[in-house]
Amino acid sequence: MAQVTDNPADGSSIHQQAKQQLHQYFRTYIRPLIRAGKQMDLKNMLYQVNSRKPRLVQQLGTQQVQHILQIIFGNEL
């Protein structure tokens, strides 16, 4: 099994950790709101993530966060 290390030269594992944290945030905070009936579109979700997890958005970039949102919530948006 390959071991993943934080290599400052390529930053890919840091990027991967940020994506995992973002997925966890969506599962924990956003998905329950949607299932409870709160109307949220992509713009609302981006605002919520950006206001509560600005560092993750900064690490990944707004377009990447938007892409992840569309993958996770594609059929729910």
BABA-299440 format. One record per residue: residue in one letter; x, y, z of N, C-alpha, C in turn. Coordinates in steps of 0.1 Angstrom, whole numbers, plus 5000, padded with zeros to 4 digits. Each point is the difference from the previous one (the first is absolute). Example, Ala and Ser with C-alpha at 12.3 -4.5 7.8 and 13.67 -1.06 7.14 Angstrom:
<rs>
a513249435078499150125000500950125000s499650114993500950115000499250115008
</rs>
This chain:
<rs>
m500849885000499250125000500950125000a499750104991500850124999499750095012q501150075004499850095011500050144995v499150085004499850144996500750095010t500950094995500750095009499850144995d500150105009499950144997501350044994n500050024987501250044993499750154996p500850095006499750144996500250044986a500849914993500350034986498749984991d499249905003498849984991498750035007g499950015013498850045006498749924998s500249894993498849924996499349945012s500749965010499349945011499350115009i500650125000499350115007498750034993h500050004986498850024992499049895003q500549885000499149885003499350025014q500850045010499550015013498950115000a500250114993499150115000498749954993k500149924990498849944993499249915010q500849925007499349915010499350085011q500650115005499450085010498750074994l500150044988498850064993498949904999h500349884996499049904998499349975014q500950005011499449975013499150125004y500450124997499250125003498649994993f500049964988498849994992499149895006r500649885003499249895006499450045014t500850075008499650045013499050115001y500250114992499250125002499150034988i500449984988499150044989499049904996r500449874999499049904996498849995010p500250005013498950005009499050124998l500550114997499250124997499149974988i500649954990499349974987498949895003r500449905007499049895003498950055009a500250105008499050055009499150094992g500350034988499150084991500450144998k501250045005500550144997500450014986q499450104993500350034986501450064999m501049934994501350054998500449984986d500550104994500549984986501650015001l500649994989501550005000500650125006k499450124997500450125005499950015016n498949955005499950005015501049915006m500349884994500949915006501450064999l500450064989501350064999500250115011y499050085002500050115010500249945014q499349895003500149945013501449945002v500549934990501349945001501150115001n499950104992501050115000500050085013s498850015006500050085013500449915012r499949874999500349925011501449924999k500449984987501249934998500850084989p500450125002500650084990501449954996r500749945010501349944997499949894990l499049915002499949894990499750054986v499150104999499750064987501250064994q500850075009501250064995501049894995q500149895007501049904996499549934987l498749974999499549934988499750094988g499550125003499550094990498549994998t499450114997498650004999499449914990q500749994988499549914990500049855004q501149975007500149865005498949975010v499850095009498949985010498749994993q499750084990498850004992499949864993h501049964995500049874993499749885010i500650015011499749895011498650015004l499450125002498650025003499149934990q500350034987499249944989500149855000i501149955003500249855000499249945012i500150065012499449945012498450024999f499650124996498650045001499450014987g500649944989499550024987498549974998n499649895006498649964998499050075010e500650065010499250075010499950154998l500850064991499950144997498950034990
</rs>
